[in-house]
Amino acid sequence: MSPVFAHGRLRLYLLNLLAESPRHGYELIQALSERFGGTYAPSAGTVYPRLAKLEEEGLVTKEADGRKTVYSITDAGRAELAARATDLGDIEEELTDSVRRLADEVRLGVAEAMKSLRADLASAARDAREPGRRPEHSAEKQRPQDPAAGPNGSEHTASEHTASGPSGSEQPEPDARTASRLALRDAEVLLTEFRDELRAQLRTASATGSVTTASVDALRAALEQARASVRSTLG
């Protein structure tokens, strides 16, 4: 996922949030998530080191409130904001652009995954409707070569012809039901692979705080679209 804040920008924006009111760390994370429309939420490992640095520079103070630590901006912090008012205005504009970009990335990622899934399911459905496409080898290739046949397997004995048929060594092409069951198995494998891959991506994104309400909404909409497409393909 593309970087959200340029170097030093998050530090300044945290000061801006604390200028509105004192907050503890989790409230700052929530406030940032709300400003980004749910498309981005920084991790605690991103926010707390910056708060510690701001405290070290005398721009914020902290005070224990039960089990929570509340951060407040100092006069020096307000002076820093005033001196960098232009930078703060630029951050607000960048924030709007970042929200749009992150939402586009979520939609694109889900759309690409759905496109691949629809193509795989459509292929499985075609195999189910066309049994002749399923076997990878013809019955002739599957039939053991008669010991009396020549080097090229072109000679056949009368007994060989007698043995051919449902009870002989030739394997008939699967009927529609058999082919459908085989295609169903392939489709279930595709669905399992898709689920596992998407779940892994979601867990990776969650570790960085990137799974948000907006992400889930985009995923839900894409899945509904894919479901309708698959139903249409299957008839």
N, C-alpha and C positions, 0 to 999 in steps of 0.2 A: 504494500500500500504506500502511496506517495506520502512524503513528510508533510505534516500539518502546519507546524510552526517552524519558521526559519530560526537560525541560531540566536538565542537571547530573547526571542519574542515571547515565549511562554512565561518567562520570568517577569516580563513587564505586564503581561496580561493578568498574572496572578496578583500583582500589586493593584491593578485596576479593580479586580473583583473584591479585594480586601478593602479598598477605598469605599466600596458600596456598603459593606458591613463586615464585622469580624466573623470569621468562619473557621470550622475545623477542616481537616484535610479532606474528609469524605464529602463535605458540603461543597468544597471547591471543585472536586471531581464531578459532582452532580451538576454544578453550575456550568462547567465547561461543556458537559454533555448536552445540556439544554440549549446553550448558545449554538451548538453545532447541529441542532435538530435531531439529536440521537445518533448521528452518523459517526461520532468520535467521542471517546471518553479516555483520558489519559490514565495510565496505571498508577498505583500508589508509588511504585518505584520511579516514576517520572516526576511526580508532584513533590513528594516529601524532600528529596535532596535539594530541590530548588528553594523550597521554603526554608530549609536549614541554611542555605547560602544567603538568602535574603535576611535572615535573622543575624547571621554573622556580620553582614554589612550594615546592620543597624536600621534596616528599612522596615522590618516587622518585629513584633514581639510575640511571645507565646505565653499562654497561661493555662494551667491545668483546670479542667472543668469536669470533675468526676474522673471517668476513665478516658475522657477526650482531651485533646489539646487544641485550644482555640487560638487562632492567629489574628493579630490586629496590625494595621498599618501604623507606622510612626510618622512624626512630622517630617523626618528625613525621607521617608517613603513617599509622602505626598509631594515633597519638593522634587523628587525624582520623576514622578508622574507629570508634574507641571513642566519640567524641563524637557520632557520627551513627549509632549502632547501631539506633535506631528507624527512621531513614530506610532503612537497609540492609534491615531486615526488611520494610518496605513494598515495596522493590524486588523482593525475592524473590516476594512475592505478585503483584506486577504482572507479573513474568516469567512466572509460570504462566498468568495471564490472556492475556498476549501470545502465548504459544505456542498456546493454544487458538484465539485470534482469527486468527492468521496461517494456521493449518491450515484453518480454516473459509473464509478468503478464497481460498486455493489451490483447495480443493474446489469452491467456488461458481463461480470463474472457469472452471475446466475443465468443470464440469457445464453451464454456460451455452453454452460453445463446442460441446460435444457435442450439446446439444439442438438448436442451430441447424443443425449438420451433419446430424443424423438427419432433421430436417424437410426439408431441401433434397434429400437422397438419396431420401426417401420420395416426394417430388413427382416427381423424375426417374423413379423406378420406375413410378409411376402413368402417366406419359406414355408409357413404353415399352409398358405393357399396353393402353393405349387409343390406338391410332394416330390415330383421328379427332380427338383433342384437339390433336395436334401442329401442323397448319397454322394459321397466323394469319389466312389469307385463303382464302375458298372458291375453287374452280376457276372459278366464274363471274366472280369479281372479277379473277382473274389473266388471263382470256382477253381479248385485245385486242378493242376494239369494232369491229364491221364498219363500213366506211365508209358502207354503205347503210342502216345503222340510224338510227332517229329520234333526237331529242335525248335521250330517256331510255334509249336502247339497247334498246327493247322489241321492235323489228322485226327479224326474222332472215330471211335468204334461204335458199332450199333448199340452196344450195351450202354455207352455213354449217353446216347440220345434217349434211350429208354429211361435212364435215371433222371434226366432233366425234368423240371416241373416242380410243383409244390413240395414233393417228397424227395427230390433229388438234391444235388449239391448246389444248384443255382439259387441265389438269394433274390427273391422278388423285391421290387421297389416297395417301400412302405406305403400303406394306404393313407388317406387323408387324416384319419384320427391319429395314426402313429406319427405322421409328420408333424401334426399339430402339437402332440405331446413333446416331441423333440424340440420344436420351436419354443414351446412354453418354458422348457428347461433353460434354453439359451436366454430367453427374456428374463427369467428369474435371476440368472447369473449376472446379467447386465444391471438389473435393478440393485442387486446386492453390492456390486462393484461401485455403482454410482453412489449409493447410500454411504458406503464406507469411505469413499474418497471425499464426499462432501462433509461428512462428519469430521474427518481429520482436518479439513480446511477450516471448519468452524471452530474446532478446538484450538487450532493454531492462532486464529484471529482473536479468540476469546482471551488467550494468554497475553495479548497486547492491548486488551480493552477495546477491540474493534467491532465486536458483535453488539449491535444496538437494536433498539426498537425499530428504527428505520430499516436496518438490514433484514430483520425478520419479516417485516412487512413486504419488502421487495422479494424476499425468498418465497413467501406465501403466494404472492401474485404470480410469480413465475411458475411455481408448481401447479397452481390452478390452471394456468394456460397450457402447461405440458399435459396435465390430466385430460383436458378437453381435446387436445390434439391426438393423444393416444387413443381415446375412446372413438374419435372419428376414424382413425386408421384401422382400428379393429372392427369397425362397423357394428 
